[in-house]
């Protein structure tokens, strides 16, 4: 997914993310964990 999508998801789930730049690996891991099929 685009980083903007993951960033918005992270914010709605209480994770702290920067407005710009690379997302931390733990943010991606959390997103993947929540969206596994």
mmCIF entry with sequence, helices, sheets and N, C-alpha, C, O atoms, coordinates in Angstrom:
data_MODEL
# 
_entry.id   MODEL 
# 
_entity.id                         1 
_entity.type                       polymer 
_entity.pdbx_number_of_molecules   1 
# 
_entity_poly.entity_id                      1 
_entity_poly.type                           'polypeptide(L)' 
_entity_poly.nstd_linkage                   no 
_entity_poly.nstd_monomer                   no 
_entity_poly.pdbx_seq_one_letter_code       
;(UNK)(UNK)(UNK)(UNK)(UNK)(UNK)(UNK)(UNK)(UNK)(UNK)(UNK)(UNK)(UNK)(UNK)(UNK)(UNK)
(UNK)(UNK)(UNK)(UNK)(UNK)(UNK)(UNK)(UNK)(UNK)(UNK)(UNK)(UNK)(UNK)(UNK)(UNK)(UNK)
(UNK)(UNK)(UNK)(UNK)(UNK)
;
_entity_poly.pdbx_seq_one_letter_code_can   XXXXXXXXXXXXXXXXXXXXXXXXXXXXXXXXXXXXX 
_entity_poly.pdbx_strand_id                 A 
# 
loop_
_entity_poly_seq.entity_id 
_entity_poly_seq.num 
_entity_poly_seq.mon_id 
_entity_poly_seq.hetero 
1 1  UNK n 
1 2  UNK n 
1 3  UNK n 
1 4  UNK n 
1 5  UNK n 
1 6  UNK n 
1 7  UNK n 
1 8  UNK n 
1 9  UNK n 
1 10 UNK n 
1 11 UNK n 
1 12 UNK n 
1 13 UNK n 
1 14 UNK n 
1 15 UNK n 
1 16 UNK n 
1 17 UNK n 
1 18 UNK n 
1 19 UNK n 
1 20 UNK n 
1 21 UNK n 
1 22 UNK n 
1 23 UNK n 
1 24 UNK n 
1 25 UNK n 
1 26 UNK n 
1 27 UNK n 
1 28 UNK n 
1 29 UNK n 
1 30 UNK n 
1 31 UNK n 
1 32 UNK n 
1 33 UNK n 
1 34 UNK n 
1 35 UNK n 
1 36 UNK n 
1 37 UNK n 
# 
_struct_asym.id          A 
_struct_asym.entity_id   1 
# 
loop_
_struct_conf.conf_type_id 
_struct_conf.id 
_struct_conf.pdbx_PDB_helix_id 
_struct_conf.beg_label_comp_id 
_struct_conf.beg_label_asym_id 
_struct_conf.beg_label_seq_id 
_struct_conf.pdbx_beg_PDB_ins_code 
_struct_conf.end_label_comp_id 
_struct_conf.end_label_asym_id 
_struct_conf.end_label_seq_id 
_struct_conf.pdbx_end_PDB_ins_code 
_struct_conf.beg_auth_comp_id 
_struct_conf.beg_auth_asym_id 
_struct_conf.beg_auth_seq_id 
_struct_conf.end_auth_comp_id 
_struct_conf.end_auth_asym_id 
_struct_conf.end_auth_seq_id 
_struct_conf.pdbx_PDB_helix_class 
_struct_conf.details 
_struct_conf.pdbx_PDB_helix_length 
HELX_P HELX_P1 AA1 UNK A 3  ? UNK A 12 ? UNK A 3  UNK A 12 1 ? 10 
HELX_P HELX_P2 AA2 UNK A 25 ? UNK A 34 ? UNK A 25 UNK A 34 1 ? 10 
# 
_struct_conf_type.id          HELX_P 
_struct_conf_type.criteria    ? 
_struct_conf_type.reference   ? 
# 
loop_
_atom_site.group_PDB 
_atom_site.id 
_atom_site.type_symbol 
_atom_site.label_atom_id 
_atom_site.label_alt_id 
_atom_site.label_comp_id 
_atom_site.label_asym_id 
_atom_site.label_entity_id 
_atom_site.label_seq_id 
_atom_site.pdbx_PDB_ins_code 
_atom_site.Cartn_x 
_atom_site.Cartn_y 
_atom_site.Cartn_z 
_atom_site.occupancy 
_atom_site.B_iso_or_equiv 
_atom_site.pdbx_formal_charge 
_atom_site.auth_seq_id 
_atom_site.auth_comp_id 
_atom_site.auth_asym_id 
_atom_site.auth_atom_id 
_atom_site.pdbx_PDB_model_num 
ATOM 1   N N  . UNK A 1 1  ? 0.832  -1.208  0.000  1.00 0.00 ? 1  UNK A N  1 
ATOM 2   C CA . UNK A 1 1  ? 0.000  0.000   0.000  1.00 0.00 ? 1  UNK A CA 1 
ATOM 3   C C  . UNK A 1 1  ? 0.864  1.255   0.000  1.00 0.00 ? 1  UNK A C  1 
ATOM 4   O O  . UNK A 1 1  ? 2.030  1.203   0.392  1.00 0.00 ? 1  UNK A O  1 
ATOM 5   N N  . UNK A 1 2  ? 0.317  2.357   -0.426 1.00 0.00 ? 2  UNK A N  1 
ATOM 6   C CA . UNK A 1 2  ? 1.075  3.611   -0.366 1.00 0.00 ? 2  UNK A CA 1 
ATOM 7   C C  . UNK A 1 2  ? 1.371  3.986   1.088  1.00 0.00 ? 2  UNK A C  1 
ATOM 8   O O  . UNK A 1 2  ? 0.604  3.658   1.994  1.00 0.00 ? 2  UNK A O  1 
ATOM 9   N N  . UNK A 1 3  ? 2.487  4.671   1.296  1.00 0.00 ? 3  UNK A N  1 
ATOM 10  C CA . UNK A 1 3  ? 2.840  5.064   2.661  1.00 0.00 ? 3  UNK A CA 1 
ATOM 11  C C  . UNK A 1 3  ? 1.777  5.966   3.273  1.00 0.00 ? 3  UNK A C  1 
ATOM 12  O O  . UNK A 1 3  ? 1.568  5.935   4.486  1.00 0.00 ? 3  UNK A O  1 
ATOM 13  N N  . UNK A 1 4  ? 1.097  6.775   2.448  1.00 0.00 ? 4  UNK A N  1 
ATOM 14  C CA . UNK A 1 4  ? 0.050  7.658   2.978  1.00 0.00 ? 4  UNK A CA 1 
ATOM 15  C C  . UNK A 1 4  ? -1.074 6.849   3.614  1.00 0.00 ? 4  UNK A C  1 
ATOM 16  O O  . UNK A 1 4  ? -1.635 7.258   4.631  1.00 0.00 ? 4  UNK A O  1 
ATOM 17  N N  . UNK A 1 5  ? -1.403 5.715   3.027  1.00 0.00 ? 5  UNK A N  1 
ATOM 18  C CA . UNK A 1 5  ? -2.458 4.853   3.560  1.00 0.00 ? 5  UNK A CA 1 
ATOM 19  C C  . UNK A 1 5  ? -2.031 4.266   4.900  1.00 0.00 ? 5  UNK A C  1 
ATOM 20  O O  . UNK A 1 5  ? -2.798 4.269   5.863  1.00 0.00 ? 5  UNK A O  1 
ATOM 21  N N  . UNK A 1 6  ? -0.797 3.760   4.954  1.00 0.00 ? 6  UNK A N  1 
ATOM 22  C CA . UNK A 1 6  ? -0.288 3.167   6.189  1.00 0.00 ? 6  UNK A CA 1 
ATOM 23  C C  . UNK A 1 6  ? -0.156 4.237   7.267  1.00 0.00 ? 6  UNK A C  1 
ATOM 24  O O  . UNK A 1 6  ? -0.473 3.990   8.430  1.00 0.00 ? 6  UNK A O  1 
ATOM 25  N N  . UNK A 1 7  ? 0.309  5.425   6.886  1.00 0.00 ? 7  UNK A N  1 
ATOM 26  C CA . UNK A 1 7  ? 0.460  6.538   7.831  1.00 0.00 ? 7  UNK A CA 1 
ATOM 27  C C  . UNK A 1 7  ? -0.890 6.920   8.441  1.00 0.00 ? 7  UNK A C  1 
ATOM 28  O O  . UNK A 1 7  ? -0.992 7.105   9.653  1.00 0.00 ? 7  UNK A O  1 
ATOM 29  N N  . UNK A 1 8  ? -1.924 7.036   7.606  1.00 0.00 ? 8  UNK A N  1 
ATOM 30  C CA . UNK A 1 8  ? -3.261 7.381   8.101  1.00 0.00 ? 8  UNK A CA 1 
ATOM 31  C C  . UNK A 1 8  ? -3.795 6.278   9.011  1.00 0.00 ? 8  UNK A C  1 
ATOM 32  O O  . UNK A 1 8  ? -4.380 6.562   10.056 1.00 0.00 ? 8  UNK A O  1 
ATOM 33  N N  . UNK A 1 9  ? -3.594 5.022   8.615  1.00 0.00 ? 9  UNK A N  1 
ATOM 34  C CA . UNK A 1 9  ? -4.033 3.900   9.449  1.00 0.00 ? 9  UNK A CA 1 
ATOM 35  C C  . UNK A 1 9  ? -3.328 3.945   10.802 1.00 0.00 ? 9  UNK A C  1 
ATOM 36  O O  . UNK A 1 9  ? -3.963 3.763   11.841 1.00 0.00 ? 9  UNK A O  1 
ATOM 37  N N  . UNK A 1 10 ? -2.022 4.185   10.792 1.00 0.00 ? 10 UNK A N  1 
ATOM 38  C CA . UNK A 1 10 ? -1.240 4.221   12.030 1.00 0.00 ? 10 UNK A CA 1 
ATOM 39  C C  . UNK A 1 10 ? -1.763 5.306   12.968 1.00 0.00 ? 10 UNK A C  1 
ATOM 40  O O  . UNK A 1 10 ? -1.897 5.082   14.171 1.00 0.00 ? 10 UNK A O  1 
ATOM 41  N N  . UNK A 1 11 ? -2.055 6.468   12.420 1.00 0.00 ? 11 UNK A N  1 
ATOM 42  C CA . UNK A 1 11 ? -2.566 7.569   13.256 1.00 0.00 ? 11 UNK A CA 1 
ATOM 43  C C  . UNK A 1 11 ? -3.909 7.218   13.879 1.00 0.00 ? 11 UNK A C  1 
ATOM 44  O O  . UNK A 1 11 ? -4.138 7.505   15.054 1.00 0.00 ? 11 UNK A O  1 
ATOM 45  N N  . UNK A 1 12 ? -4.791 6.607   13.114 1.00 0.00 ? 12 UNK A N  1 
ATOM 46  C CA . UNK A 1 12 ? -6.107 6.264   13.664 1.00 0.00 ? 12 UNK A CA 1 
ATOM 47  C C  . UNK A 1 12 ? -6.009 5.167   14.704 1.00 0.00 ? 12 UNK A C  1 
ATOM 48  O O  . UNK A 1 12 ? -6.931 4.966   15.494 1.00 0.00 ? 12 UNK A O  1 
ATOM 49  N N  . UNK A 1 13 ? -4.876 4.447   14.706 1.00 0.00 ? 13 UNK A N  1 
ATOM 50  C CA . UNK A 1 13 ? -4.671 3.381   15.676 1.00 0.00 ? 13 UNK A CA 1 
ATOM 51  C C  . UNK A 1 13 ? -3.709 3.773   16.788 1.00 0.00 ? 13 UNK A C  1 
ATOM 52  O O  . UNK A 1 13 ? -3.199 2.915   17.508 1.00 0.00 ? 13 UNK A O  1 
ATOM 53  N N  . UNK A 1 14 ? -3.462 5.072   16.926 1.00 0.00 ? 14 UNK A N  1 
ATOM 54  C CA . UNK A 1 14 ? -2.691 5.568   18.061 1.00 0.00 ? 14 UNK A CA 1 
ATOM 55  C C  . UNK A 1 14 ? -1.183 5.486   17.938 1.00 0.00 ? 14 UNK A C  1 
ATOM 56  O O  . UNK A 1 14 ? -0.472 5.710   18.918 1.00 0.00 ? 14 UNK A O  1 
ATOM 57  N N  . UNK A 1 15 ? -0.685 5.173   16.761 1.00 0.00 ? 15 UNK A N  1 
ATOM 58  C CA . UNK A 1 15 ? 0.764  5.138   16.575 1.00 0.00 ? 15 UNK A CA 1 
ATOM 59  C C  . UNK A 1 15 ? 1.261  6.531   16.198 1.00 0.00 ? 15 UNK A C  1 
ATOM 60  O O  . UNK A 1 15 ? 0.568  7.288   15.518 1.00 0.00 ? 15 UNK A O  1 
ATOM 61  N N  . UNK A 1 16 ? 2.463  6.855   16.647 1.00 0.00 ? 16 UNK A N  1 
ATOM 62  C CA . UNK A 1 16 ? 3.058  8.145   16.327 1.00 0.00 ? 16 UNK A CA 1 
ATOM 63  C C  . UNK A 1 16 ? 3.868  7.988   15.045 1.00 0.00 ? 16 UNK A C  1 
ATOM 64  O O  . UNK A 1 16 ? 4.799  7.185   14.978 1.00 0.00 ? 16 UNK A O  1 
ATOM 65  N N  . UNK A 1 17 ? 3.502  8.762   14.034 1.00 0.00 ? 17 UNK A N  1 
ATOM 66  C CA . UNK A 1 17 ? 4.241  8.730   12.771 1.00 0.00 ? 17 UNK A CA 1 
ATOM 67  C C  . UNK A 1 17 ? 4.520  10.154  12.314 1.00 0.00 ? 17 UNK A C  1 
ATOM 68  O O  . UNK A 1 17 ? 3.727  11.065  12.553 1.00 0.00 ? 17 UNK A O  1 
ATOM 69  N N  . UNK A 1 18 ? 5.658  10.333  11.652 1.00 0.00 ? 18 UNK A N  1 
ATOM 70  C CA . UNK A 1 18 ? 6.030  11.643  11.126 1.00 0.00 ? 18 UNK A CA 1 
ATOM 71  C C  . UNK A 1 18 ? 5.182  11.967  9.894  1.00 0.00 ? 18 UNK A C  1 
ATOM 72  O O  . UNK A 1 18 ? 4.642  11.071  9.246  1.00 0.00 ? 18 UNK A O  1 
ATOM 73  N N  . UNK A 1 19 ? 5.075  13.256  9.584  1.00 0.00 ? 19 UNK A N  1 
ATOM 74  C CA . UNK A 1 19 ? 4.321  13.674  8.405  1.00 0.00 ? 19 UNK A CA 1 
ATOM 75  C C  . UNK A 1 19 ? 5.031  13.291  7.109  1.00 0.00 ? 19 UNK A C  1 
ATOM 76  O O  . UNK A 1 19 ? 4.396  13.065  6.079  1.00 0.00 ? 19 UNK A O  1 
ATOM 77  N N  . UNK A 1 20 ? 6.356  13.223  7.181  1.00 0.00 ? 20 UNK A N  1 
ATOM 78  C CA . UNK A 1 20 ? 7.147  12.926  5.986  1.00 0.00 ? 20 UNK A CA 1 
ATOM 79  C C  . UNK A 1 20 ? 8.234  11.927  6.329  1.00 0.00 ? 20 UNK A C  1 
ATOM 80  O O  . UNK A 1 20 ? 8.528  11.681  7.499  1.00 0.00 ? 20 UNK A O  1 
ATOM 81  N N  . UNK A 1 21 ? 8.821  11.360  5.298  1.00 0.00 ? 21 UNK A N  1 
ATOM 82  C CA . UNK A 1 21 ? 9.946  10.455  5.495  1.00 0.00 ? 21 UNK A CA 1 
ATOM 83  C C  . UNK A 1 21 ? 9.533  8.998   5.566  1.00 0.00 ? 21 UNK A C  1 
ATOM 84  O O  . UNK A 1 21 ? 8.365  8.642   5.407  1.00 0.00 ? 21 UNK A O  1 
ATOM 85  N N  . UNK A 1 22 ? 10.530 8.178   5.810  1.00 0.00 ? 22 UNK A N  1 
ATOM 86  C CA . UNK A 1 22 ? 10.341 6.732   5.828  1.00 0.00 ? 22 UNK A CA 1 
ATOM 87  C C  . UNK A 1 22 ? 9.610  6.301   7.091  1.00 0.00 ? 22 UNK A C  1 
ATOM 88  O O  . UNK A 1 22 ? 9.876  6.803   8.183  1.00 0.00 ? 22 UNK A O  1 
ATOM 89  N N  . UNK A 1 23 ? 8.687  5.366   6.924  1.00 0.00 ? 23 UNK A N  1 
ATOM 90  C CA . UNK A 1 23 ? 7.972  4.823   8.081  1.00 0.00 ? 23 UNK A CA 1 
ATOM 91  C C  . UNK A 1 23 ? 8.855  3.816   8.808  1.00 0.00 ? 23 UNK A C  1 
ATOM 92  O O  . UNK A 1 23 ? 9.603  3.067   8.180  1.00 0.00 ? 23 UNK A O  1 
ATOM 93  N N  . UNK A 1 24 ? 8.764  3.804   10.119 1.00 0.00 ? 24 UNK A N  1 
ATOM 94  C CA . UNK A 1 24 ? 9.538  2.861   10.927 1.00 0.00 ? 24 UNK A CA 1 
ATOM 95  C C  . UNK A 1 24 ? 9.083  1.428   10.645 1.00 0.00 ? 24 UNK A C  1 
ATOM 96  O O  . UNK A 1 24 ? 7.909  1.196   10.358 1.00 0.00 ? 24 UNK A O  1 
ATOM 97  N N  . UNK A 1 25 ? 10.005 0.470   10.726 1.00 0.00 ? 25 UNK A N  1 
ATOM 98  C CA . UNK A 1 25 ? 9.639  -0.936  10.466 1.00 0.00 ? 25 UNK A CA 1 
ATOM 99  C C  . UNK A 1 25 ? 8.507  -1.428  11.359 1.00 0.00 ? 25 UNK A C  1 
ATOM 100 O O  . UNK A 1 25 ? 7.678  -2.222  10.914 1.00 0.00 ? 25 UNK A O  1 
ATOM 101 N N  . UNK A 1 26 ? 8.453  -0.976  12.605 1.00 0.00 ? 26 UNK A N  1 
ATOM 102 C CA . UNK A 1 26 ? 7.385  -1.447  13.494 1.00 0.00 ? 26 UNK A CA 1 
ATOM 103 C C  . UNK A 1 26 ? 6.005  -0.960  13.052 1.00 0.00 ? 26 UNK A C  1 
ATOM 104 O O  . UNK A 1 26 ? 4.999  -1.607  13.342 1.00 0.00 ? 26 UNK A O  1 
ATOM 105 N N  . UNK A 1 27 ? 5.952  0.178   12.349 1.00 0.00 ? 27 UNK A N  1 
ATOM 106 C CA . UNK A 1 27 ? 4.671  0.657   11.812 1.00 0.00 ? 27 UNK A CA 1 
ATOM 107 C C  . UNK A 1 27 ? 4.213  -0.283  10.696 1.00 0.00 ? 27 UNK A C  1 
ATOM 108 O O  . UNK A 1 27 ? 3.048  -0.677  10.646 1.00 0.00 ? 27 UNK A O  1 
ATOM 109 N N  . UNK A 1 28 ? 5.136  -0.639  9.804  1.00 0.00 ? 28 UNK A N  1 
ATOM 110 C CA . UNK A 1 28 ? 4.805  -1.587  8.731  1.00 0.00 ? 28 UNK A CA 1 
ATOM 111 C C  . UNK A 1 28 ? 4.397  -2.933  9.307  1.00 0.00 ? 28 UNK A C  1 
ATOM 112 O O  . UNK A 1 28 ? 3.442  -3.550  8.837  1.00 0.00 ? 28 UNK A O  1 
ATOM 113 N N  . UNK A 1 29 ? 5.124  -3.391  10.333 1.00 0.00 ? 29 UNK A N  1 
ATOM 114 C CA . UNK A 1 29 ? 4.799  -4.677  10.958 1.00 0.00 ? 29 UNK A CA 1 
ATOM 115 C C  . UNK A 1 29 ? 3.400  -4.657  11.561 1.00 0.00 ? 29 UNK A C  1 
ATOM 116 O O  . UNK A 1 29 ? 2.650  -5.624  11.435 1.00 0.00 ? 29 UNK A O  1 
ATOM 117 N N  . UNK A 1 30 ? 3.052  -3.550  12.219 1.00 0.00 ? 30 UNK A N  1 
ATOM 118 C CA . UNK A 1 30 ? 1.724  -3.425  12.821 1.00 0.00 ? 30 UNK A CA 1 
ATOM 119 C C  . UNK A 1 30 ? 0.649  -3.434  11.736 1.00 0.00 ? 30 UNK A C  1 
ATOM 120 O O  . UNK A 1 30 ? -0.394 -4.068  11.898 1.00 0.00 ? 30 UNK A O  1 
ATOM 121 N N  . UNK A 1 31 ? 0.904  -2.732  10.631 1.00 0.00 ? 31 UNK A N  1 
ATOM 122 C CA . UNK A 1 31 ? -0.063 -2.683  9.529  1.00 0.00 ? 31 UNK A CA 1 
ATOM 123 C C  . UNK A 1 31 ? -0.262 -4.078  8.940  1.00 0.00 ? 31 UNK A C  1 
ATOM 124 O O  . UNK A 1 31 ? -1.390 -4.512  8.707  1.00 0.00 ? 31 UNK A O  1 
ATOM 125 N N  . UNK A 1 32 ? 0.853  -4.772  8.702  1.00 0.00 ? 32 UNK A N  1 
ATOM 126 C CA . UNK A 1 32 ? 0.758  -6.127  8.144  1.00 0.00 ? 32 UNK A CA 1 
ATOM 127 C C  . UNK A 1 32 ? 0.011  -7.060  9.085  1.00 0.00 ? 32 UNK A C  1 
ATOM 128 O O  . UNK A 1 32 ? -0.808 -7.869  8.650  1.00 0.00 ? 32 UNK A O  1 
ATOM 129 N N  . UNK A 1 33 ? 0.298  -6.943  10.375 1.00 0.00 ? 33 UNK A N  1 
ATOM 130 C CA . UNK A 1 33 ? -0.370 -7.792  11.355 1.00 0.00 ? 33 UNK A CA 1 
ATOM 131 C C  . UNK A 1 33 ? -1.868 -7.569  11.391 1.00 0.00 ? 33 UNK A C  1 
ATOM 132 O O  . UNK A 1 33 ? -2.636 -8.507  11.604 1.00 0.00 ? 33 UNK A O  1 
ATOM 133 N N  . UNK A 1 34 ? -2.283 -6.331  11.185 1.00 0.00 ? 34 UNK A N  1 
ATOM 134 C CA . UNK A 1 34 ? -3.706 -6.005  11.225 1.00 0.00 ? 34 UNK A CA 1 
ATOM 135 C C  . UNK A 1 34 ? -4.411 -6.350  9.913  1.00 0.00 ? 34 UNK A C  1 
ATOM 136 O O  . UNK A 1 34 ? -5.636 -6.460  9.881  1.00 0.00 ? 34 UNK A O  1 
ATOM 137 N N  . UNK A 1 35 ? -3.652 -6.519  8.839  1.00 0.00 ? 35 UNK A N  1 
ATOM 138 C CA . UNK A 1 35 ? -4.260 -6.746  7.529  1.00 0.00 ? 35 UNK A CA 1 
ATOM 139 C C  . UNK A 1 35 ? -3.931 -8.103  6.928  1.00 0.00 ? 35 UNK A C  1 
ATOM 140 O O  . UNK A 1 35 ? -4.059 -8.292  5.718  1.00 0.00 ? 35 UNK A O  1 
ATOM 141 N N  . UNK A 1 36 ? -3.508 -9.048  7.759  1.00 0.00 ? 36 UNK A N  1 
ATOM 142 C CA . UNK A 1 36 ? -3.250 -10.393 7.235  1.00 0.00 ? 36 UNK A CA 1 
ATOM 143 C C  . UNK A 1 36 ? -4.555 -11.048 6.822  1.00 0.00 ? 36 UNK A C  1 
ATOM 144 O O  . UNK A 1 36 ? -5.608 -10.800 7.410  1.00 0.00 ? 36 UNK A O  1 
ATOM 145 N N  . UNK A 1 37 ? -4.469 -11.884 5.805  1.00 0.00 ? 37 UNK A N  1 
ATOM 146 C CA . UNK A 1 37 ? -5.676 -12.564 5.334  1.00 0.00 ? 37 UNK A CA 1 
ATOM 147 C C  . UNK A 1 37 ? -5.698 -13.981 5.798  1.00 0.00 ? 37 UNK A C  1 
ATOM 148 O O  . UNK A 1 37 ? -6.640 -14.714 5.498  1.00 0.00 ? 37 UNK A O  1 
# 
